[in-house]
């Protein structure tokens, strides 16, 4: 009997040791990624989160996506076609599961889009949907007007197909499901084994929010983070010499530009706008502020796009009136208020350069830094100029930027631009189905914007991302929309 008891305890001890060993091995083989991002998200609902974190974190997906050539690709929709001038049909992908295990049907897409439009006037205006019919895996959308850009609009993360859960939770169809979310601090995800594209290589990931570019860089160097987005230009040289890191600087679609407050009589004068343009030393900014990790902007769109109309820029060389003289003509005090924000740390530095250039003409520029630029510009009028940054062709089409920034009712028309000839051209563009005609019209619209100096485009910054060489099967997306993917892997 005594021998049996001893044998039992030996067997029990062996089982415990075996389980402990398995647990230790499992912990060692877990593939986890810690990522640092500059902008925080207070909500994950894609309708309200301007940071697009639901899609960036791989939780939610859209019907259509963009590749790095800015071409449309199937995502949750495998096919779409324009039946007539007002009707689109989308084939919804088979065997896609939400993270709650339910299968994706066209009716789920309808519910998600209807909720988005009911919650956001901006989304409603962008989609222009009159009615939606769902039948099995077929979705039929009828638009209120001719809308050739609809597939491009459905690329935007705000149209991601999700179910809203309790609290700040969301249920999507992406490769990762939400594990936890701390508003303005971090989002944690874990892999979804039943993902339609194949089981993700990573087991989990954490995206932490930190607006301090230097802190993000130091965390990467100390191995507290595996990936850091938007590395400050002045830190790039140090990272290049680190043999354990990769540094990728990608030419993207982002544009840093200057907005005029057109409520001010001074800036309704073309001479004044062109005089401000003459102050901007674009070449100097690229060299001294960006250390070469940027390109001069020659218009609203990157020169690689077919509708960019990327002719030369002023860069202070043209013979234009001196700004101070134009201001005196308008009996305007030699003072201007320039709004900027720290979320993109290069913008306050660019503002300081403009301040220095204006000082040479005896003009005092007061720089006012605000935390939430969109909220400030939409609610306040006591400003003259504003630094802004935008993905001007985030869907690979010109329509988004034209409609949001230049139509009188546009969501990003903070300067209150109201140019009848431009408005007419944009509305004509919106009604044009033929792609070649659309590109031709887009070029004409860009020319008006540039001739009238309605906004001043300065810099296309590169998206600079640094990550450990143990991160494999991944590279930063040119669109900035897609970060965590099911292919991303870790080699320890």
N, C-alpha and C positions, 0 to 999 in steps of 0.2 A: 504493500500500500504506500509505504514511504517512497519507494522508487517511482511509483506512478505519479505521486504529487510532484516530485523533483522533475520528472520528465515533462509534466504539464507546464511547470513554470519555465523550464528551458524553452519549450515550444512557444509559450506566450512571449517570452523575451525576444525570441528570434523574429516573431511576427512584428513586434513593436519596432525592433531595429530595422526590419525590412521596410516597414511603412515610413519610418523616419528617413531612411535612405532615399526612398522614392520621392518623398516630399522635398528633400533637399535637391535631388536631381531636377525635379520639376521646376523649382524656383530658379535653378541655374540655367535651365533651358527656356524659361519664359522670355519672349521677345517683346520688350517694352521700349517706347520712345518718349522722351521728354522734349517738347518743342516750345520755344518762346516766340510770341507774336506781339507786335507793338500796340495794336488797338484792342481795347477791352470790349466784351459783349455783356450787356446787362440782361439780355433776353436771348433765348435760342430760337424763338419763333421767327422763321425767315421773313415773315411779312413785316416785322417791326425792327429786326436786327440789321442795321445798315452795314454791319461788319461781316455779314454773310457766313457766320461761323457754322451754321448747320451743314452747309455744303462743304466748307473748308475742312471741317472735322470728319467728313465722310459719313455723316448721319443721314442727311437728306440728299435726294437727287432730283434733277429736273427732267422734263421730257426730252430735251435736246441739249447737247453740250458743244463746246468749242475745242478743237485740237490746237496744237501750238502754231499751226499755219492759219489759225483763225477761221477755219472752215467748220461748218456744221457737221456734227456726228450724232448718230442715234444714242440715246441713253435709255430712259424708260419708254420712249416711243421708238419703235424699230423702223417706222416708215411714216411719211406724211405727204400729202398732196393737196394742191389747190384745185378744188372741184369747179368752182366758178369765182367770180370777183369777190364774193362775200363768204365763201364756204371753204373750210379746211377739214380734212379727215386725217386723224392720227391713229395708227395701229399701236396699241399698248402692248408692251413686251409680255410674253407668256411666262408663267412660273416664277414671277417675282414675288417675294414675300416681304411684308412689313416685319419689323422686329417683334411684333406681337404674334407672329406666325400666320397671320391671315394673308391670303393671296391678293395681289394687286389687280383690281378691275378698273374698267373705264369709269365706273361710277365713283370710285375713290378719287380719281384724278379730277372729276367734275366737282366733287365736294370740296377738295382742296383749293381749286381755282376760284370757286364761288366764294369761299371763306376769305381768300386773299383779296378779292375785288371788293367784298363788302367791308373789309377792314382797312383798305387803303385806296384813297382816291387816286394816288399816283399809279398804282398797279392797274386800277380800272381804266385810267386814261391811256396807259401804255398798251394794254391788251385790246381795248376797244371791242370787247365781246358783247354781242347782243343775246345769244343763247348758246347753250351747250346740251348736247344729247349724248347719252351713254348707252351703249348696247354691247354687252359682253366685253370684248377687248377693243371695240371701236369707239372712238370719240369724235363726234362731229361738232365743230365750232362754227357758228355764224357770227360774223363781225358786223358792227353797226355801220361800217364804211369799208371801202377798199383798204386792205391792210396787208400789203406784201411782206412786211417785216415781222409778222406774227411769229414764225419759227425762231427768229432771232430774239424776239422779246422773251420767248419761253426758255431761253438759255439762262436768264437772270436768276440768281439764287432765291430771290423773293418769290418765285413761282414754284419752288421745290414742293414735291408732293409729300406731305407729312400729315400725321394725326397729332393733335395737341393733347398732351397728357396733363395730369394734375401738376400744380405748381408751375415750374419752369420747364417741365419735361416735354419732349417731342418724340414721336415714333416715326422713323423713316424707313427707307428701303436700302440704305447704303451699306458699305462693307463694315461699318462700325455702329454699335448701338450705344446710347447714352448710359454711362455708369453713374456719373454725378456731375453736378454743375454748381459752381459757386459764382454768382453774378460778379462781373468785373474782376474776377480773380483767376478762374481756371475752368476748363471743361475736361472731363475724363471720359474716355470711351473704351469699350472692349470689343473684340472682334465678334462679328455675327457669322457663325459657321454656315448658315443657310443662304448666304449672299449669292445672288443669281450669277455673278461674274466669277465665282469660285471663292473658296474659303480664304480670308486674308492671311498673309504671312505673319503679321504682327499679332500678338495676343492682346495688347492694350497700348494706349497712348494717352498722354496728358498734354494739353495745350495751355500754357500759362500766359497771362497777359502782363506785359511790362513795357511801359512807354519810354523807359530810359534805355537808349541805344547802347550806351557804354556798359550798363549793367547786363544787358543781354549778351554782349560780346564777352564780358568777363565770366559770365556763367558758362558759356561755351568753352572758354579756355580752361576753366577749372573742372570741366566735365560734369557740371551740374545739369547741363542741357546737352542734348544730342544735335539739335537743329536750332538755329536762330535766324529769324527773318529781319530784313531791313537793317543790315549792318551799316553804321555811320561811315561815311567816306573816310574820315580821319583814322578809323580803326582798321581799314582794309590792309594796309601795308604790314601791320603786325601779324594778321592772320595768314597772310600769304606765306610767311616763313615758318608756319607751324606744319610739320610733316604729317600730323594726325588729322588734319582738316582739309576739306574741299571748300573752295570759295567759288561761287557761281554768280556772275553778274550778267543778268539777262536783259536785253533790250525789250521793253514792254510797251504797253499801250497807254501808260500813265502820262499825264501832262500837268506840269506846274504852270499856272497862269495867273493873270491879274484881272480882277473884276472891277469895273467902274460902277459907281452908284449913279445911275442915270437920272435919279430924282434931282441931282444937283445940276443947275444950269450950266456950270463950267464944263461938265463932261458930256453934255449934249452937243458940245462944239467939237467937230472932228479935229480941228487944229489942236485942241487941248489933249485929246486922246493920242494923237500922233506925237505930240511933244513929250508925253509920258513915255511912249514907246522908244523915243530917241534916248531916253535916260538909261535904258536897260543894257548893261554890258554882258550880253549872253556868253560870249567866248570866255570872258574873264570868270564868270560864274562856273562854267564847266571845268575850268582849270583849277581855280582856287578853292571853290566850295565842294565840288564833286570829285576832284582829283582824277578827272577823266572818266568817271563812271556815270556818264550822262551824255546826251546829245542836245544840240540846239534844236528848239522846236520852231518849225517853219509854218505852223498853222495848227488847227485843233487836232489833227490826226497825224499819227506816225507816218513817215514817208514811205514805209513799206506797203501801206494800204493803197489800193487802186484809185480811191477817191480823195486822196490826201491833198492834191493840188499844191505840192510842197515847193513853192517858189522861194526866192531869197527873202530874208528878213531884213528889217531896218538896221538893227544893231547899232544905232546911234550914228550912222554914217551919212544918211540922207540929209538934204537941206530942208529942215523943217523949222517952224518957229520955236524960239526958246520958250519953255514952259512958263517961266516967270513973267515974260512979256504977255503971254496969253492970259495969265491969271490977272495981271494988272488991267488988261483990256476989259475983263469982266468985273473989275473992281472987287476981285476975290482976294481976301487976305493971303499972304504968302505962307499959308499953313495948310497942311493936309493930314488927315487921320487915316492910317493904314492898319487894317486888321489882319492878324495872322494867328496861327495856332501851333502848339508844340507837338501835336500828334505826328507830324512829319517835320523832324527837327531841322531839316534844311530850309524850310520856308521862313522861319524867323531870321535865319542868316541871310537869305535872299532879300528879305525886307530891309535889313541893315545896309546892304549894298545900295539899294534904292534910296535909302535915307541919306547915305553919304553922297550919292550922285546929285540928289536934289539940293543938298546943302551948298554945293558949288555954285548954284544959282541963287542962293539966299533964301531957299524955300525950307521951312521947318516941317519935317515929317514926324508926326507923333505915332509911334508904333504901339498898338494896343493888342496884347495877346489874350486870347479867349480859349477856354477849354473845348467848348462845343461850337465849332464854326458855323454849322448848318443852323443850329438853333439861334445863334446870335444874328446872322445875316437875314434870317427870315422874320425876326421880330424887331430888330433895331434899324433905325435910319440915320443915326448920327455918325456916319462914316463916309469916306470918300473913295477909298480903294481897299481891295481885299485880296490877300493871297489865297489861292485855292488850288486843290489838286484833285484830278478826276481821271478815271479810266474812260476816255472819251469814246472808245469803240469797244465796249466790254463784250458785246455780242457779235463783233466782227462786221457791224453794219453802222452806217452813219446816222440812222434814224433816231436812235436813243439820244444822242447829244444834241442834235438839231431840235428835237421836240422838247427836251427837258430844259435846255439852256437859252433858247432863242424865241420860242413862242411866248406870247404874253402870259399865258397860264402855266408855263413850264415850271416843274418842281424845283429846278436848279437856277431859275432866272432871278437870282437874288438882286441883280442890279436893275431889274425892271426895264430890260431892253424891249422896245416896241418899235420895230422897223417894218412898216407895211409891205414894202417890196420883198423883204426877206421872208416875212410871214407867208406871203403868197407863194413864194418859191418852195418853202418847206411844205406847205399844204399840197402843192402840186407833186412834190417828191413822194409824199405819203400816199398819193392816189395812183402812182405809177407802178405797174407790175413788171414791165420789161427790165431785166437787170442792167443791160447796157445803158438804157435811158436813165435809170436810177443813178448809175455812177456818173453819168454826164451831168445830171442835175445836181448831184452832190458836189461836184467840182465847181459848178456855178455858185452854189450856196457858200462854199468855202471862200470863193473869191470875194463875194459881197462882205462876208465877215471880216476878211483881211483888209479890203479896201476901206471899209468903214471903221476899222480898228475897234470893233465892238467889244472885244476882249483882247488881251495881249498875251500871246503864248510864248513862254520863255524856255522851258527845259523839259526834255523827256528823260526823267531819271531812270537808271537801270534798277531792276529789282535785284538786290544783292543779298544772297542767302549763304550762310556758312553752316557746314555740318560735318560730323565725324565721318571718317572713311569707313567706319563699320556700318554706315547706312548704305544699303545697296538697292538696286532695282528701282531707283527713284531719282528724279531731278525736279527742280522747281518749275511749276507751270508758268507759261508766259502770260496767261490770263489773270493770274493771282486768285482764281476762284477755287482751284483744286489743290489741296495740300495732302491730306491723308488718303492714301489709295490702298487697294487690296494687294497691289504688287510690292509695296514698300516692305523691305526686309532688313534684318539686323544680323550682322556677322560678328559674333563676340570672340 
